[in-house]
Amino acid sequence: MISMCRLISGPFLGWMIINRWYFNAFVGSAISGATDWLDGYLARQMRIHSVVGSYLDPLADKVLIGSVAVAMVKMDPISSWLVGLVVLRDVGLVVGTALQRASALGWHWDSWSEFTNLDGIHRQKVEPLFLSKLNTVFQLVLIAAALLQPEFGNLQTEVYIKYMSLLVASTTAASTVAYGAQYLRICGFWS
């Protein structure tokens, strides 16, 4: 349920940004980030995390960050090349996950429910890499800083946003390579 709320909040936060409600979008992003942490914390404490939830949680992160990042392309603090890199990586991860799932099912499934694991027959959880989790945190911090920049920022904070952008670009690229290597190992192309 928490992941579904985050999934829905992404486009809404993007709409807020387009309408220049930066502080409201900042608050909404902070709440979404906190619920992401809460979702993971509760799953660890209760030692449960459904298979569906293991797919839904990272998808919600991607929709949230993608929606907000695309809406922020108009803003100077976040460069369009960085947004493109983040969105391209996330699309690649979603496609890679779908391909990995299809491969695990032998490229044959009888229903969408079976493919998405809603029936629980072919259980396969998605486990994000630590580097990817760190990248998500850096992305959320960058988004928060960029959302506060128009109302509270100055030239010095703009420089910090530029450095944070480079850090996000680095962790985005590194996590893309790490997931690519993991995918190649799983598919047997690389041992």
Order of alpha helices (4+ residues) and beta strands (2+ residues): alpha-alpha-alpha-alpha-alpha-alpha-alpha
